[in-house]
Amino acid sequence: MVGVHAQGAPSWWRTRTGIAVIGFALVAAFYVLREHWGHAFGALPYSILLACPLLHLFMHHGHGHGGGGQNAGSDRGTGAK
């Protein structure tokens, strides 16, 4: 299946402006990391620990947790316990 943007205008990231923004962001990230290398790697264990709850928050959004899924009321009225 072909993407939505294949027939019409390209996505923003593939335009001249998008490529320029990506280039400037990469150069800025290089210089920031070069100057603050020790701080960046010092915070790495904490960012890995922070990634766990953030992944659970954003990635488990479609699993039907919380009783709102499609099988939430499937055994009502059947007498099953």
N, C-alpha and C positions, 0 to 999 in steps of 0.2 A: 504494500500500500504506500502510495506517495504522500508526503506530508502536505499540510494545508498550504504552506508557503511556496510549494514548488510551482504552482500554476500562476500565482500572482506575484506581488512584490516580495523580494527576499526579506528574511527576518532582520531585525534591527542589528544584530551582531555581525551580519555579513555586509552591511553597508559601509561606505567609507568612514562615516562618523563612528560607527561601532568598532571598526578595526583600529581607528586612531585612539579611541578611549581605552581599548584593551592594551594597546602598545604603551600608552602613558601609564596605565595602572601597573603593568609589568615592570617598567623602569622605576616607578615610585616604590614598588614593593621591594625591588632589588636594593635600592639605596637605604630604605628604612631597615630592612633586615641586615644589611651590611653594618650599619651603625649600631644596631641593637641586637646583635646576634646572641649575646649572653642572656638578655632578657627574654628573647623569643624561645630559646630552648629551656630556659628556667621555668617558663609557664607551660611547657608542653605537657607534663603529666596532669596538670590541673585542667587543661583544655580537653584532654582525652576523657577525664572523669566527667567533665561538663557535657561532652558529646553524648554520653549514654542517656541521660534523661531527655536531652533535646531530640535524639533519635526516637525514643519511645513516644515522645509527645507528637512528633510530626509523622513518623512512619506507621504507627499503629492506628492512625485515624480512620481507616476504612475497614477494620476488622469486625465491627459490630459490637465492640465492648460497651458496656453501660446499659445493656438491655434494649438498645435501639435497633438491633439487627433484624434481618428478615425472619429469623426463627424465634423471635422473642415471645410470641404468644402461640406457638404451634401446639403446645400440649395443653392448652386450656380447653376444658370441656370434654376431655377424653378420659378423665378419671385416673390418669397416670400420676404416680407420686414419686 
